[in-house]
């Protein structure tokens, strides 16, 4: 069985996609998936599904949703313990788990200087994403927190993949992607540094310096801060022409 949350909630078995039912039943499954293997008390699930206004029939409705999910997933997939309901997810069945494993291995390869392996692993991790986490669901507070954490991990994996590609000398081909990434996340410093480096390594020093000035303006206006030390060092190296050659002598491509 495969569970997918990196995009619209999706479950498939040996015969293909499984029907997940109405909105609250889907939300219940998402709540159990984000705590896979751990018990979730009925009170927690009732609060998540109905927030501050549960109906008098909430407990009965919850039991009905659990029963329907068991019929869809298999009776042994959701068990009841003294502490609450537990969804059994086997290793490799959840796309978020596979993403985190691949991203972790890719980060380790990057730290170890194996840029080819790092780029390959991080691309595999990022290809698991089909859209926003739990897309289409009315997110509860717990699901919003889980989605934010996974999205932060996705951005970190993307930055690591770009770092690996920069180390491989692929500066020119990264400029468009980095320009878009900076526009989407203007307060993240690492993509700005990566864009400056890609521009400078591609012979576009004036644009790299303009990118730094824009970073200073945005950080001051939005955060009341100056760029960090790493960005300042790169700016100084570009300004003084002491950046040095690109990895392998490549300027891009």
C-alpha positions as CSV (number, residue, x, y, z in Angstrom):
1,X,0.0,0.0,0.0
2,X,1.2,3.6,-0.7
3,X,0.1,6.7,1.2
4,X,0.8,10.0,-0.4
5,X,0.5,13.4,1.4
6,X,3.0,15.5,-0.6
7,X,0.1,16.9,-2.7
8,X,-3.5,15.8,-2.6
9,X,-4.1,13.0,-0.1
10,X,-4.0,9.7,-2.0
11,X,-3.9,6.0,-1.1
12,X,-3.4,3.2,-3.5
13,X,-3.3,-0.6,-3.0
14,X,-2.5,-3.6,-5.2
15,X,-5.6,-2.8,-7.4
16,X,-5.0,0.9,-7.7
17,X,-6.4,4.0,-5.9
18,X,-8.6,3.5,-2.9
19,X,-11.8,5.6,-2.2
20,X,-11.2,7.7,0.9
21,X,-14.8,9.0,1.5
22,X,-16.1,12.3,2.7
23,X,-14.1,15.3,3.9
24,X,-14.0,14.5,7.6
25,X,-13.0,10.9,6.9
26,X,-10.1,12.1,4.7
27,X,-9.1,14.6,7.4
28,X,-9.2,11.7,10.0
29,X,-6.8,9.7,7.8
30,X,-4.5,12.7,7.4
31,X,-4.5,13.2,11.2
32,X,-3.5,9.5,11.7
33,X,-0.9,9.6,8.9
34,X,0.9,12.6,10.4
35,X,1.3,10.6,13.6
36,X,1.7,7.2,11.9
37,X,2.6,4.4,14.3
38,X,1.6,6.6,17.4
39,X,-1.7,6.5,19.2
40,X,-4.1,9.4,18.8
41,X,-6.8,9.8,21.5
42,X,-10.4,10.0,20.4
43,X,-10.6,13.4,22.2
44,X,-7.7,14.7,20.1
45,X,-9.4,13.5,16.9
46,X,-12.8,14.9,17.9
47,X,-11.2,18.3,18.6
48,X,-9.3,18.2,15.3
49,X,-12.3,17.2,13.2
50,X,-14.9,19.6,14.8
51,X,-12.6,22.2,16.4
52,X,-14.5,24.1,19.1
53,X,-18.0,23.0,18.1
54,X,-18.3,19.1,18.1
55,X,-21.8,17.8,17.7
56,X,-23.4,15.6,20.4
57,X,-22.9,12.7,18.0
58,X,-19.1,13.4,17.5
59,X,-17.9,10.2,19.2
60,X,-20.3,8.1,17.2
61,X,-19.4,9.8,14.0
62,X,-15.7,9.3,14.8
63,X,-16.3,5.5,15.3
64,X,-18.2,5.4,12.0
65,X,-15.3,7.2,10.1
66,X,-12.8,4.8,11.7
67,X,-15.0,1.8,10.7
68,X,-15.2,3.0,7.1
69,X,-11.4,3.6,6.9
70,X,-10.8,0.1,8.2
71,X,-13.1,-1.3,5.4
72,X,-11.0,0.7,2.9
73,X,-7.5,0.1,4.2
74,X,-7.9,-3.3,5.9
75,X,-9.1,-4.1,9.4
76,X,-5.5,-4.5,10.7
77,X,-4.4,-1.1,9.6
78,X,-6.1,0.9,12.3
79,X,-6.0,-0.6,15.8
80,X,-7.4,0.7,19.1
81,X,-5.2,0.9,22.2
82,X,-5.8,2.3,25.7
83,X,-4.1,5.5,24.4
84,X,-6.1,5.8,21.2
85,X,-6.2,4.8,17.5
86,X,-3.0,3.8,15.7
87,X,-2.5,3.7,12.0
88,X,0.0,1.1,10.9
89,X,2.3,2.4,8.1
90,X,5.1,0.1,7.0
91,X,8.5,1.4,6.1
92,X,8.5,2.9,2.6
93,X,4.8,3.2,2.3
94,X,4.5,7.0,3.1
95,X,5.9,9.4,0.5
96,X,6.8,12.0,3.2
97,X,9.0,9.3,4.9
98,X,10.6,8.4,1.6
99,X,11.2,12.1,0.9
100,X,12.9,12.7,4.3
101,X,15.1,9.6,3.9
102,X,16.3,10.6,0.4
103,X,16.8,14.2,1.4
104,X,18.8,13.1,4.4
105,X,21.0,10.9,2.3
106,X,21.4,13.7,-0.2
107,X,22.4,16.1,2.5
108,X,25.0,13.7,3.8
109,X,26.4,13.2,0.3
110,X,26.6,17.0,-0.1
111,X,28.4,17.4,3.2
112,X,30.8,14.6,2.1
113,X,31.7,16.3,-1.1
114,X,29.9,13.8,-3.4
115,X,28.1,16.4,-5.5
116,X,26.9,14.0,-8.2
117,X,25.3,11.6,-5.7
118,X,23.9,14.5,-3.7
119,X,22.2,16.0,-6.7
120,X,20.8,12.7,-7.8
121,X,19.3,11.8,-4.4
122,X,17.9,15.2,-3.8
123,X,16.2,15.2,-7.2
124,X,14.6,11.9,-6.4
125,X,13.4,13.3,-3.1
126,X,11.9,16.5,-4.7
127,X,10.2,14.5,-7.5
128,X,8.0,12.9,-4.8
129,X,6.2,16.3,-4.4
130,X,2.9,16.6,-6.4
131,X,1.8,19.9,-4.9
132,X,1.2,21.5,-1.4
133,X,1.0,19.0,1.5
134,X,-2.5,17.7,2.0
135,X,-3.8,19.8,-0.9
136,X,-7.5,20.1,-1.0
137,X,-8.1,19.3,2.7
138,X,-9.5,21.7,5.2
139,X,-6.4,21.7,7.4
140,X,-6.6,21.4,11.1
141,X,-4.0,23.1,13.4
142,X,-2.0,19.9,13.6
143,X,-2.0,19.3,9.9
144,X,-1.0,22.9,9.2
145,X,2.0,22.5,11.5
146,X,3.0,19.3,9.8
147,X,2.6,20.8,6.4
148,X,4.8,23.8,7.3
149,X,7.5,21.5,8.6
150,X,7.5,19.4,5.5
151,X,7.5,22.5,3.3
152,X,10.5,23.9,5.1
153,X,12.3,20.5,4.6
154,X,11.4,20.7,0.9
155,X,12.9,24.2,0.6
156,X,16.0,23.0,2.4
157,X,16.3,20.0,0.1
158,X,15.9,22.3,-3.0
159,X,18.6,24.6,-1.7
160,X,20.9,21.6,-1.1
161,X,20.2,20.3,-4.6
162,X,21.1,23.7,-6.1
163,X,24.2,23.8,-3.9
164,X,25.3,20.4,-5.4
165,X,24.6,21.7,-8.9
166,X,26.6,24.8,-8.3
167,X,29.5,22.7,-7.1
168,X,29.2,20.7,-10.4
169,X,29.7,24.0,-12.3
170,X,26.1,24.3,-13.6
171,X,25.9,28.0,-12.9
172,X,24.3,29.4,-16.1
173,X,21.5,26.9,-16.2
174,X,20.5,27.6,-12.6
175,X,20.0,31.4,-13.0
176,X,16.3,31.2,-14.1
177,X,15.4,28.7,-11.3
178,X,17.1,30.8,-8.7
179,X,15.5,34.0,-9.9
180,X,12.1,32.4,-9.5
181,X,13.0,31.0,-6.1
182,X,14.2,34.3,-4.8
183,X,11.0,36.0,-6.0
184,X,8.9,33.3,-4.2
185,X,11.0,33.5,-0.9
186,X,12.6,37.0,-0.8
187,X,13.6,36.7,2.9
188,X,15.6,33.5,2.5
189,X,19.3,34.4,2.4
190,X,20.7,31.2,0.9
191,X,18.9,31.4,-2.5
192,X,20.1,35.0,-2.8
193,X,23.7,33.9,-2.2
194,X,23.3,31.1,-4.7
195,X,21.8,33.5,-7.3
196,X,24.7,36.0,-6.8
197,X,27.2,33.2,-7.2
198,X,25.5,31.7,-10.3
199,X,25.4,35.2,-11.9
200,X,29.0,36.0,-11.1
201,X,30.3,32.6,-12.2
202,X,28.4,33.1,-15.5
203,X,30.2,36.4,-16.2
204,X,27.3,38.6,-15.1
205,X,29.0,40.4,-12.2
206,X,27.0,43.6,-12.5
207,X,23.8,41.6,-12.1
208,X,25.3,39.8,-9.1
209,X,26.1,43.1,-7.4
210,X,22.6,44.4,-8.2
211,X,21.1,41.3,-6.6
212,X,23.1,42.0,-3.5
213,X,21.8,45.6,-3.4
214,X,18.3,44.3,-3.7
215,X,18.9,41.9,-0.9
216,X,20.1,44.7,1.4
217,X,17.0,46.8,0.5
218,X,14.5,43.9,1.1
219,X,16.2,42.7,4.4
220,X,16.3,46.2,5.8
221,X,12.7,47.0,4.8
222,X,11.2,43.7,5.9
223,X,13.4,42.5,8.8
224,X,15.3,45.6,9.9
225,X,18.6,43.6,9.3
226,X,21.6,43.7,7.0
227,X,22.7,40.7,4.9
228,X,24.6,38.0,6.8
229,X,28.3,37.5,6.9
230,X,28.3,34.8,4.1
231,X,26.4,37.1,1.7
232,X,28.7,40.0,2.6
233,X,31.8,37.9,1.9
234,X,30.5,36.9,-1.5
235,X,29.7,40.5,-2.3
236,X,33.2,41.6,-1.4
237,X,34.8,38.8,-3.5
238,X,32.7,39.8,-6.5
239,X,33.4,43.5,-6.0
240,X,37.1,43.0,-5.8
241,X,37.4,40.3,-8.4
242,X,38.7,37.7,-6.0
243,X,36.0,35.1,-6.4
244,X,38.2,32.7,-8.1
245,X,37.5,30.1,-10.9
246,X,34.4,28.0,-11.0
247,X,34.6,24.3,-10.1
248,X,36.4,22.4,-12.8
249,X,37.0,25.7,-14.6
250,X,33.4,25.7,-15.9
251,X,31.4,28.9,-16.1
252,X,28.0,27.3,-16.6
253,X,26.2,24.9,-18.9
